[in-house]
Amino acid sequence: MRQDKEKYIIIIAGPTAVGKTALSFALATKYNAEIFSADSRQVYKEMSIGTAKPTESELAQVKHHFINNRSIQDGYSVGDYHNEITEALATYFDTHDVAILSGGTGMYIHAVRAGLNNYPTVSEEIVTDLEETLRIGGIEMLQNELEESDPEYYDKVDIHNPARLVRALSVIHETGETFTSFQQKEKCGLPYTMIPILLSRDREELYKRIDDRVHNMMKNGLLAEARELYND
């Protein structure tokens, strides 16, 4: 991957209602930049009120990426996000010098800054077999196998979380290597200059802003949106 330190990603992070959207718009206007969302819920078309998406007017003012580009019926992971934003930024920086990355999903921001572990694709058959082992033999069978196959990961994983056990064992079955070995491989963030900005406010002020936001969400139909999502 090319190294291009004269291209800049300004990262706007911070808690809910701290003012990330307003600052992102100000910086996008100042630098003639576009905004790349790092919010794991704003990608979904059906979730607008509860995720505090920019309004239609705001979206028309500044071009946004990774908002309203998936349905809740679709699977979407941080790995998908990392692959897609890597490609999107490479194209974007052919004609721009500054991008704004804004959002509240720390794992998405970390994926851009530091990269992800490169885990292999696992066949559905292996996952199905492990889930069947879990169903028939109970979680203890998976715990025992992981302890024998990868004691280092066994010592640090939540061994009472069956999804994590299945995930680790599926990689081991697929590759013959320990799950730990993939975690130890070098990761690499995207090859641009990162400028992180972490926003904060006085706690009482922030709590009031959150209360006001939730009140407005309820007035704008949050409950109806939640019911519709539940029915889907």
HELIX and SHEET records of a PDB file:
HELIX    1   1 LYS A   20  TYR A   31  1                                  12    
HELIX    2   2 GLU A   56  GLN A   61  1                                   6    
HELIX    3   3 VAL A   78  TYR A   92  1                                  15    
HELIX    4   4 GLY A  106  ALA A  114  1                                   9    
HELIX    5   5 GLU A  124  GLY A  137  1                                  14    
HELIX    6   6 ILE A  139  SER A  149  1                                  11    
HELIX    7   7 PRO A  151  LYS A  156  1                                   6    
HELIX    8   8 PRO A  162  THR A  175  1                                  14    
HELIX    9   9 PHE A  179  GLN A  183  1                                   5    
HELIX   10  10 ARG A  203  LYS A  219  1                                  17    
HELIX   11  11 LEU A  222  ASN A  231  1                                  10    
SHEET    1   A 5 HIS A  64  HIS A  65  0                                        
SHEET    2   A 5 GLU A  34  SER A  37  1                                        
SHEET    3   A 5 VAL A  98  SER A 102  1                                        
SHEET    4   A 5 ASP A   4  ALA A  13  1                                        
SHEET    5   A 5 TYR A 192  LEU A 198  1                                        
END                                                                             
